[in-house]
Amino acid sequence: MGQARQNSDPGEGSVLRRKTDRGRASHQARAMTLAKSLRLGLAKVADELFDLALAALAIRVAEVSGDEVQDHFDAQHLLILLDGPDGRPAAAALDPLLVGALIQQQTMAQVLPDAGGDPRPMTDTDAAITAPFVNALISRAAALPDAPTDKRLLAGYAFGSRVDTPRLLSLALEAQAYRLITLTVDIAGGLRQGQILFCMPEPDDATAQHPTAQEGQEAASRAEQRPATLSESVLALDVALDIALARLRMPLAKLGRLQVGDLLDLNGARFDRAEVLRPGGGTLARGMLGQLDGCRALRIVPAKPAAQTPRRRASDRAELDQREPEPLPQAGMPASEPPEMQALDVSPAGADAMPDLPDLSDLPELDLSDMSDLPELDGLPGLDDLPDLDDLPELDDLPDLSERKAG
């Protein structure tokens, strides 16, 4: 009996093992793993947000320590710091080919083949345009896995800021262990091929909890939010503005001689004459510097519209104190004349219509034949009192001015 039991045990064990393996394989085929969640989320998000075909060709997952994460980031990629729950940041990196495809799809509604050459440096504008895609991908993939650990690995993370170098990005990652998830992405049916790298901190087993139903609903609602447009993404960029209370000019030699303790004359700077400066220089607006709720604040003073806005509308005529303009004459009709000209008609046809002048027949007649009776004009000399022209000296007797000048 014992020998028979020993002979039958291997058979029974092999049958049970085959059934167990078959059941495990069937369960794994139906289970939603982390890799499947990312592959499905990538395709759904790209189609819903940008009407773009993205497919995950390969997904590789590896575990690394916190000291080794810097070696896995490429300086030419778009490096993103992800804000996470409990103050545990994560990181993401997108290669230039994928970033360029997302920008082309949003601006031109098509993706062009890769032209080759060195990639251009990534900017904050690239990060702002790519941020909705990264947030939607994380939110969609975090709600799909069956394993609670995989859910917690992605749940709650969102775009934080762009980082310039891999060294700065690694300094912000302080966890002991990270899970690197690398996605090789096919873009637009083979036109391009890009890569996405997620560096997520391993969940702490001591504090790991199953996500509640409310957290799952919040993640699903974030995934279904309306995607941000290109204009909204650009307008969400941060712009640094400087406030100047005074401006000072001095020679470069004097500037080089400045020392600690030197006093500079600010030419009567006042808080009510502060200027908001553009990033490229120049005054954007003027305002009054003060405080609000314990913080420094600036109240913008609007510029006078009369100095900048021309007054051409009919509604502005009352403020300008001007009379209404005369209407222009139409074609074939004479122009209108002033009222005083219309009252006088000097044409022959209108001579009969002129009013009668008063009768001047009673005035005395003037006799100009005898001029001796004209009255004397007192105070005026007579003709006899005028000097005789013969008594004037001859011109030859005048002294020669040329000799006097020479002497």
Secondary structure, 3 states (H helix, E strand, C coil): CHHHHHHHHHHHHHHHHHHHHHHHHHHHHHCCCHHHHHHHHHHHHHHHHHCCCEEEEEEEEEEEEHHHHHHHCCCCCEEEEEECHHHCCEEEEECHHHHHHHHHHHHHCCCCCCCCCCCCCCCHHHHHHHHHHHHHHHHHHHCCCCCHHHHHHHCCCEEEEEECCHHHHHHHCCCCEEEEEEEEEEECCCCEEEEEEEEEECCCCCCCCCCCHHHHHHHHHHHCCCCCCHHHHHHCCCCCCEEECCCCCCCHHHHHCCCCCCCCCCCCCCHHHEEEECCCCCEEEEEEEEEECCEEEEEEECCCHHHHCCCCCHHHHHHHCCCCCCCCCCCCCCCCCCHHHHCCCCCHHHCCCCCCCCCCCCCCCCCCCCCCCCCCCCCCCCCCCCCCHHHCCCHHHCCCHHHHHHC
